[in-house]
Amino acid sequence: MLFALVLAALQAAAPASAPASTKSILELQQEARAAYDKGDRARFTAIYADLVQRRPGDVNLLYNLACGQALTGQTAAAEKTLLQLAALCASSDLDADTDFDAIRQSAGYRAASAKMKALRSDAVSSGAVVAFTIPEKGLVPEGVAYDPKTKSFFLSSIRKREVYRIDASGGKATVFVAPRQGGLRSAAGIAVDPRSRSLWVASEAMPHMEGHVKDEPLQSAVFEFDADTGKFRRELKAPAVEKPAAFDDVSVSADGRLWVNDGFHGRIFTLAPGGSALEVFLETEEFRGTQGIAPTPDGKSIYVSDYSGLYRIDVATKRITRLEVPQNAALNGVDGLVLSGGSLYAVQNGLVPNRVLRVDLGGDGVTVTGAKILEMNNPAFDEPTLAVAVDGFLYVNAASQGGKFQNEKRPITPDEMREAVVLKIPIGAPAR
């Protein structure tokens, strides 16, 4: 059981008396976890069959449904679900999961397992090249931003707690925001507001940043620096909320409105143009902790990811619409999210193999008309994270290695550390 159960176990148990029709997806996952632990495989399977009907194409839900089907003797159904996962280009080490022992020798299982193993080495490329590197290892780079005025790029470092500027003329990288400047903790997601000349940096106390103290509070905040000089302007702390926020990504609308994610909860924060304090824009159980945020050019909507799917939110009404999953690609595991023209570009580091996906949208901005994997199994990939679109290209932070720096059981060695690499992927000029 490799996917959703791990996350669901972290959630509070749902009230036992709550009718199934009123329970959220997280509550039902928790109920399924309890049923699994008690040996009630039939109940576990029934819950996931219902969840898959609610959210078709969610690979986490499909995987656990396949586990339940295998455990309850539904061999043909389990084979079909596993092959559906493989068709969505989602891979897992099925041979390591004892839930599939009963169907291990079936033809459908062997076919699905072979397809998933092949996915781990099948390379897909759309002509990506290295845009620039920073010849220093162990930065744990995260965010990529672009300044249209100076035509310079910025790259943040979680571990070193600083921001680099990459010169437009020669591609030279220099430290632009000095380590811990203004009290900066991790330097995660970043964005440039060209009108106010602001460089926004999402920050929180992450365990793999230098100087982290065990059990240190998150202290989530957004830091504003001058985009021309790197001078510290101000720190905007997270509003007082019951469950502390976790900031690791930011985005700016064309009118200067700032959007900030909450990686632990279904919340989005915002700062109005010219505002002095962050506010809670939305709090919902419709999605989990948010990841990428991509505003539309007119500022009327934002797209967000939550590691289980993609959503469009109407800014005025706060109505949430979940995007339909295409038949040939999963929408799980999206970290970085960029809107360019009529397509969303998703950096999927929560899905194996990691990849960059293009999701084409219809004129209504909600209908998914197609999807295409642009890069998968690129040799530069080592946990890609965030990206920015510039002049017909997507610039992707390719090798954060963040998970390796947080692996306490097997700490990363100096020999395994990689330089920061940003890939340049052609995506064409925006359609509108």
N, C-alpha and C positions, 0 to 999 in steps of 0.2 A: 504494500500500500504506500505508494511513493508521493502522491500529489496532495489532493485536497484534504485528506484526513490529518495530515501534519498541521496544516493551517487551522482546521476546524477544532483541533484539540486545544488550541490556544484561546478559544472563545468561551464565554460563560455559558453554562448549561441552560437550555430553554426550559421554561416552566412546564412541568409534567402535564398540567391540565390544559395547555393551550391546544386548540383544535389544529389539525395539520394544515387546514386551509389558510390559517392566519400566521403560520410560522414563516420566518424568513429562511432564505437559503442557508445562512450560517447556522441557524437553530436546527434545521433539518440535518445538516452535516454533523452537528454535535450529537444529535439523536442517533444518527447512523454509526458514529464512533462508539457510542455506548452499546448499541446493539451488537456490533462486531466484537467488542470486548466480552460481552456476555455469551457469545457463541450463537446469537440469533442471526444467522446468515441470511435467512429469508427476509427478515425485516430490513436488514442492511441493504439487500439488493432491491427491495421494493422502493425504499427511499430514493436510491440513486436512479432507479428507472423513472421516478417522478421528477427528479431534479434535471435529468437529461431532457425530459419533455419541456421543462421550463426554460432551459438554456441549451438549445441544440448547438453542438459544435464545441462545447467547452471541454477541452481535453482532460482537465482534472476530473470532471464529473464522469466522463466516458471511461477513463481508466479505472476508477473505483467501481463503476458499473460492471466492467469486464471482470474485475476481481470477484464481485459478488456472483456473477453468472457462472464463473468457473467453479466457485465453491458450492454452488447449489445444483450442480449437475447439468447446467444449460450450456453444453459444449458448443453447439452451433451458434447460439446467441453470443457467447463469449468470443468465438472466432470472428463473427461479424463485427463486433464492437472493436476488437483489436485491429482488424483490417481497416476500419473506419479511421482509427487513430493514425495508422500508417499513411492513409490517403491524405490526412491533414498535415503530413510531414512532421509528425510528432514522434520522437523516439524515446524509448525507455529500455532499461536492462531487464527485460521480462524474465530472463533465466535466473535472476537473483531474487525473484519474488515467489515465495512458496505458495501463494494463493493460486498460482497457475499449475501446481504440480499435477492435478488431476487431468489436465488437458494437454500436458507437455508433449505428448506423442501424436497429437492430432495434426492433420494436414493443415488446417486453418491456422493453428497456433504456429507451426513451423514457418508458414508463409509470412505471417505477420512479424514474427521475430526476425526473419531474414530481411524483410523490408526495412525494419527499424534499424538493424545493424548496418545496412547499406546507407541509410540516411546519414550516419555518423561520418562517412567518408566521401559521400557524393558532393562534389564541389559545384556550386552555382555562382556565376559571376556575370555582372553587367558592365565589366570594364573598369573596376575599381583600381585606383592607383594611390600611392602614398602621397598625400598632400604635404605633410611636414611631420617631423619627429622632434622630440625634445630629448637630447642625448643624456638623460639621467634616469636611472632605474629606481623603481620603488616609489614613484610619485602617487600611485593610485589616482590617476586622472579621472575626472568625472564629466564636467560640463564643457561644452563648446559654444562660443558665442562669436558674433561678427559685428564689427562697427562699420556701417556703410560710409561714414564720413572719412575715416582714415584708411579704410579697406584693410584693417588689421583683424586678426583673430585673437581670441582669448581662450585659454585652457586652464581649468581649475585643478587643484591637487588636494584631495581629501587628506592624504597622509602628511604632506608638508605644510598644509594650512596656508596656501598661497595661490596666486593667480599669475599665469604667464601671459605675456603678450607676444604674438608672432608677427613680426614686421612684414608689411605688404610687399616691399621691394625685394628683400633678399631672403625672406623666410626665417630670419634670425629670431630666436626665442630669448626673451629676457624676463626676469621677475618684475611684474608690474605692480601687484599688491603683495607687499612683503609679508613673510610668515607672521601670523597672529595679529596683523595690523588691526587696530581698533578693537581688539579682543576677539578677532575672528577665530572660530573653532574650525571644524572641517570646512573646506571650500568645495561645495558640491555643485548643484545646478547654477548656471549663470545666464544672464541675459543683458543685452544692451538696449537702453532707451535712447535713440539718437537725438531726440528732441531735447530732453533734459540733460543729456550727456551723462547719464547714470549707468554705472555698471552694477547690476544687482547680483548678489551672491547669497544663495541659500546655505544655511550653516546650522550645525548641531554638533554636540559632542559625540563623536563616533569612536568606537573602541580601537580602530586601526589608525587613528590620527596620532601624530607624535605628541607626547605630553598628556595623553589621556590618563585619567585617574579612575581606578576601578569603582564602579557604582556611581560615577559622576552623573548628575542629571543631564538630560538632553539639551536643555537651554536653547531650544530652537529659536532662530531669529533670521531675519534677512538683513544683510549689510549693504549699504549703498556707498559706492566709491565713485570718484570723478573719472569718467571714461577717458579723459585726456591726460590726466596726471597720475591717477591711481590714488589720489588723496582720499582718506576716510572722511565720509560725510556724516553718516548716522547709522545706528543699529535699531531696527524695528523688531521688538520681541513679539513672540506669539501671544495672542490674547489669553487671558486667564480662562481656561476651560477645564472641565472635570478630568478628562484624560489628556495628559500632555501631548502636544503636537510634535510631529517629526517632519521637519522641513528638509527636503533634499532636491527640490526642483522648483524653478521659477520660469515665468513667461510674461511677456509684455504685449498688450494690445497696441494697435496703432495709435490710440489716443493717450497712451501712457499708463493705462490701468495695469496694475501688477497683479499677477495670479501666483499663488503659492500652494503647493500640494501638502498633503499630510500622509506620509507613507504608512502610518499605523492605523488610520481611521478613515471612514468615508466622509472626509471633510475637505473643503477647499477654502482658502483664505484669499482676501483681496485687499488691495490698497487703491483707493480712488485717486485719479490724477490730482496731484497737489495735496493729497491727504497726509496726515501726520501719524496715523496708527492703522495697523492691520485689523481687519474685521473678518468674522466668519461669514463667508458668502453662502455656503451650503453645507448641511450635515445630513447624511442619509444612510440608510441600510441597503440602498439599491446596489451600491458597490462597496468594495473593501478599501483598504488604504490606497490612496491615489498615487500615481506615478507621473507620467508625462502629461503636460497640458499644452494645447495648441489652440490659440484664439483664431477665429475667422477674421479676414481683413476688415470687415465692417464692425467688428466688435460685438455683434449681436449674439454670437454663440461661442462656446469653447468645446473642444474635444478633449476627453481625458481617458487615461488608461488606468486599470487597477490590477493588473496581472492576471485577470480572468477574462477581460474583454475590453471593448472600446465603447465609448458613450459620447453622445452629443448633448450639450446642456444649453437651453435657451436662457440667455442672461436675464432677460426681463421677467420671464415667468418661472424660471428655475426648473422647467420641465426637463426630465431626463429621458433620453431615448437610447436604448441599447442597440448598437449596430449588429446587423445580422452577420453570422459567420459564413464566409464563402465555402464552397465544397472542397476547394483544393488547398486551403491553408488555414491554420488556427490563428486566433487572435489573442491567445494567452501569452503571458510572459513579456508584455510590452513595457519597456522602461522608457526610452526616449521616444517622443512623439512629435512629428513635424507636419504641418499642413502647407502644401505648396500646390497652387493651382487647384485642380479638382481631385487631388489625391492626398491621402495620409501616408506618411513614411514612418514605419515603426521599427525600432531597434528592439529585438526580442532576445534578451539575455536570460529570461526565465523559462525558456523552451530549449530542448535539445533536438538538433544542434542549434546554436545561436545563429541568428540571421537578421538581415534587414529586409523588411517586407513593404511592398507598395500596395495600398488599398485604394482602389478607384471608387469614387463616389458619384452618385447621380446628381441631377440638378437640384434635388431637394436637400442635398447635404446629408441625407440619412441612409438612403438606399446604397448598398454596396453592389457595384456593377461588375467588379472583378478584383482579383488579387494576384500578385506575382512576387515571388522571392527574387530579390535583386542580388543579394550576396549571402552565401551560406558556406560554412567550412572554409572561409578565407583564412589563409595561414597567419594573417595578422590578428585574427580574432582571439582574444583571451579575456572574455567577458566585456563585450562592447556595451556602452551605456547610452550617452546622449548624442544629439546631432543638431545641425543647423543647415538650412537650405540657403544657398547663395548662387545666384546667376546660373541656374540650371544644373547645379551640382549639390549633392548631399555630403556634408562633411561630418564624419562619424568618428567619435572617440572609440578606437578599436580594441584597446587592451588595458582595461582598468585593473584587472587582477584583484578586484576588491574582495571577492569571496575567499581567495587564497590567503589574503592577509588577515582574514577573520577566522580561519580554520585553526582552532586551538589544538585539535588532535594531531594535525600535521602542518605545523607552521611553514610558511614559504621560506626557502633558502635563498641566499644572495644570488646563487647561480641561476635560480629560476626566475628572478625578477627581470622584467622587460622594460625597454624604453617606452615612453609615451608615443603612440602612433595615431595620427588622424588620417583616415582614408577619404578619398574624394571619389564619389560615385555619380556618374552622369544620370540625371533624371529628366533633362529637357526643360525648356522654358515653361513657366506657369501658364496654364490654359486660360486663367482668368484671375 
